[in-house]
Amino acid sequence: MQKVKFSFISTVLTFVMVFSLSFEISAQSRSRSSSTSTFTGTKNAFFAEVLGNGLLFSVNYDLRLVNSFGARIGVGYVGSTEGDGGILTVPVMGNFLLGKNGRYFEVGAGISYISGTGEFFDNESSILGTMSFMYRRQPEDGGFMWKIGLTPFIAEGVFIPYWGGVGIGYCW
């Protein structure tokens, strides 16, 4: 069990280091380029996502923090049909939007907190590592936005590379 925990922790730390390094390299290359490379799209988005980083369903807020780098937080809940339990999910991620003219490739990484009751989890909680590789249509002047793509998960001893998601919402 200790070996599995160490392997999981080292995998997550390696992923975080690679993601941080890519952010640093991207930031350095942007500082060398002209000042016209700033993000020109909308800075805020609110959307509902089916499957994706919230596992089954989530509502999310996404904010551009620095140029094309942004952060996202969401919440999702799915209850039992008998009313004796459910699953709460909270995805928290950082992401980049690569592209222009409202057409972007979203690349992101973060965690999803998952807590369940009843038959689902026996009152246990867990944290999963999650990523996003999505096509995102977000008009530069705001309005209806949507996205679709892969949202892989990594957990202790588990890697699910082909999990996907679809999101629709509004950006401003």
C-alpha positions in Angstrom: 0.0 0.0 0.0 2.9 2.4 0.8 4.4 1.7 -2.6 1.1 2.6 -4.3 0.7 5.8 -2.3 4.3 6.8 -3.1 3.7 6.0 -6.8 0.5 8.0 -6.9 2.1 11.0 -5.1 5.2 11.0 -7.3 3.0 10.8 -10.5 0.9 13.7 -9.4 4.0 15.8 -8.4 5.6 15.0 -11.7 2.5 16.1 -13.6 2.3 19.3 -11.6 6.0 20.0 -12.2 5.7 19.4 -16.0 2.5 21.6 -16.1 4.3 24.4 -14.2 7.4 24.2 -16.4 5.2 24.5 -19.5 3.5 27.5 -18.0 6.9 29.1 -17.3 8.2 28.4 -20.8 5.0 29.8 -22.3 5.2 32.9 -20.1 8.9 33.5 -21.2 8.1 33.1 -24.9 5.2 35.6 -24.5 7.3 38.1 -22.8 9.7 38.0 -25.7 7.0 38.5 -28.3 5.2 41.8 -29.0 2.6 43.2 -26.6 -0.1 42.4 -29.3 -0.3 38.8 -28.1 -2.6 39.5 -25.2 -5.8 37.5 -24.9 -8.6 39.4 -26.6 -11.6 37.2 -25.7 -14.1 37.4 -23.0 -12.8 37.0 -19.4 -15.7 35.2 -17.7 -17.7 32.1 -18.5 -20.4 30.3 -16.6 -21.4 26.8 -17.9 -23.0 23.5 -17.1 -21.0 20.4 -18.0 -22.2 16.8 -18.5 -19.6 14.2 -17.6 -16.3 16.0 -17.8 -14.2 17.1 -14.7 -17.2 16.9 -12.4 -17.7 13.2 -13.2 -21.4 13.2 -14.0 -22.7 16.8 -13.9 -21.4 20.2 -12.7 -21.9 23.9 -13.0 -18.7 26.0 -13.3 -17.3 29.5 -13.3 -14.2 30.1 -15.4 -12.1 33.3 -15.2 -9.1 34.4 -17.4 -6.5 35.6 -14.8 -3.5 36.5 -17.0 -3.9 36.6 -20.8 -4.9 33.1 -21.9 -4.3 31.5 -18.4 -7.5 31.0 -16.3 -8.9 29.2 -13.3 -12.1 27.3 -12.9 -14.2 26.1 -10.0 -17.4 24.1 -10.1 -19.8 22.0 -8.1 -21.9 19.0 -8.9 -24.3 16.8 -7.1 -26.1 13.6 -8.1 -28.5 12.0 -5.6 -29.9 8.5 -5.3 -33.4 7.8 -6.7 -34.3 6.4 -3.3 -33.1 9.5 -1.5 -30.5 7.6 0.6 -27.3 9.1 -0.7 -25.5 11.0 -3.4 -22.2 12.2 -4.9 -20.8 15.7 -4.4 -18.0 16.8 -6.8 -15.9 20.0 -6.8 -13.6 20.4 -9.7 -10.8 23.1 -9.3 -8.5 23.6 -12.3 -6.1 25.9 -14.1 -6.2 26.1 -17.9 -4.9 27.7 -21.0 -6.9 28.7 -24.0 -4.8 28.4 -27.2 -6.2 29.9 -30.3 -7.9 33.1 -31.5 -11.1 34.5 -32.9 -13.3 32.7 -30.3 -12.0 29.2 -31.3 -9.7 27.7 -28.7 -8.0 24.5 -27.6 -8.3 24.3 -23.9 -5.5 22.5 -22.0 -5.9 22.3 -18.2 -5.1 20.4 -15.1 -6.3 20.3 -11.5 -8.2 18.2 -9.0 -11.8 17.0 -8.4 -12.9 16.6 -4.8 -15.4 13.8 -4.6 -17.6 12.9 -1.6 -20.3 10.3 -1.5 -22.9 8.9 0.9 -25.1 5.8 0.9 -24.4 3.0 -1.5 -22.0 5.2 -3.5 -19.0 5.8 -1.2 -19.8 4.6 2.3 -19.3 8.2 3.6 -15.8 8.5 2.1 -14.2 11.3 0.1 -11.4 11.3 -2.4 -9.4 13.7 -4.5 -8.7 12.8 -8.2 -6.2 14.4 -10.5 -7.9 15.6 -13.7 -7.0 17.2 -17.0 -8.8 18.8 -19.9 -8.1 18.7 -23.6 -11.1 20.4 -25.2 -12.3 22.4 -28.2 -13.9 25.5 -26.9 -16.1 27.9 -28.8 -16.2 31.2 -26.9 -17.1 34.3 -28.9 -14.7 37.2 -28.3 -17.6 39.6 -27.7 -19.5 37.3 -25.3 -22.7 35.2 -25.6 -23.4 31.5 -25.9 -20.3 29.3 -25.5 -19.7 25.5 -25.7 -16.9 23.0 -25.4 -16.3 19.3 -26.0 -13.4 17.0 -25.4 -11.4 14.6 -23.3 -11.1 15.0 -19.5 -8.8 12.2 -18.2 -8.7 11.2 -14.5 -5.9 9.9 -12.4 -6.3 8.4 -8.9 -4.5 6.0 -6.7 -3.8 3.1 -8.9 -6.3 4.2 -11.6 -5.9 6.2 -14.9 -9.0 6.8 -17.0 -7.7 8.4 -20.3 -10.9 8.4 -22.3 -13.3 10.2 -20.1 -15.0 13.0 -21.9 -17.3 16.0 -21.4 -19.6 18.5 -23.0 -20.3 22.0 -21.6 -22.6 24.8 -22.6 -23.0 28.2 -21.1 -22.6 32.0 -21.3 -19.5 34.1 -21.5 -19.0 37.8 -20.9 
